[in-house]
Amino acid sequence: MAKIIVTASPLPGHVLPLAAIAANLTERGHEVLFYTGAQFEEQVRRTGARFVPYPAEVDPSSGAFNAVFLDREKLAPVERIAFDIKHLGADPAPVHDKHLQDLLAEFPATVVISEHTSFGTMPTALRAPRGRRPLVVSIGITPPTFDSVDIAPFGPGLLPPTTDEERARYTEMRVQTGAMFADAQQYVEGVFTSMGVTLPGPLFNAMATVPDHLLQLTVPAFEYPRSDAPPGFRFVGHLPADPGSDFERPDWWADLSSGRPVVVVTQGTLENTDLSQLVVPALRALADADVTVVAATARADGPDAVRKEMGGQVPDNVHLAGFIPFEQLLPLADVLVTNAGYGGVQTALSHGVPLVVGGETEDKPEVAARVEWSGTGVNLRTARPQAAAVRVAVDEVLDDPRYRKRAGEIQGQYAQYSPFDLIAEIVEQA
């Protein structure tokens, strides 16, 4: 059996997919070491993997790293991407790289698996040819970032071109994007040089070309066609989410089978500090609709926060929840209203649930654009929609059967993939 190191940035949307992979590999008899932030120790140990925490100086859950985040929320979306590249991606990379080399000396893994935003595994792939190092496998947990002549640059959430004029505009945008992120690119190149390796080209491309494999957690029907994808790029489908076997269903659960449409509203696990962005407008929008609404806040204090935002006036057709397993909830849903987190959108589509999406930060504009392009939902094109806009969008998705039909077609494509088997095959052939 193989020895495998798994690592992920300490955010729920990054760790949980890798934890599912680790659990499956341990079930197959492989020996897995999982390296991530200290706050995920319990989740990692439940997978059967050996847990190794990040050093405190690069662990966002520790006070030592928190100063990095103080001004991040004030930045415009483009500036925030550059900030994240430099300070959340590049700055910790030398510590992670050194720690990984120390782990490999003690635990000689034949495979290193990371999510694709973990820069600290890239030097391992760059230092030596394949025969003299572990196989490096990257898991795509956001839409692919690499450039293509067939699409717009990653970031603003533009749809694929349909005219020669759009193609020409996107070509010019690629030049402009390179200039826009030139400082961040130079910064990252300097960090990689300090680790004794050379970053081969633009970072967003290197994230796809440096690993031996980039395994994308989606299906072709939810990704723009590219004629120039790197050879290691491969679709593997969607990883089943935690079934929540210990979840105690609330008293109102039977309402979800009452015959009325069920609308689930969430801001995911990352951008859920301010629930007035999407959750509260959606609840107000649907207050007089003939639907049952579930607000899945992904926060233990989420229900109280919503009540406070709404002045204690929560509509009668709304059920408030903190943490709730989507694998149990979404099979009962008719629409998911979300701020376009990649994992949540994939989970919805794997259950054939159409969407209403709105997001402006991180990869969310790109995810929302793919929902629009794939015909599986309505793109609100903002993270702070007006209640009226949410109501129009939800009504459209419920009333137009094409959205549900298209989501069902993509659900069928997900069913054709066995991601755990595909990943295990790669690991066992290393």
PyMOL commands that set and color helices and strands:
alter all, ss='L'
color gray80, all
select helices_A, chain A and resi 12-27+38-46+56-58+63-69+72-74+77-90+93-106+119-127+130-132+164-180+182-194+203-209+220-222+251-257+279-285+302-309+326-332+342-350+364-374+387-399+401-414+419-428
alter helices_A, ss='H'
color red, helices_A
select strands_A, chain A and resi 3-7+31-36+50-53+111-115+135-140+213-216+233-235+262-266+292-296+318-321+335-338+355-357+377-379
alter strands_A, ss='S'
color yellow, strands_A
deselect
rebuild
show_as cartoon
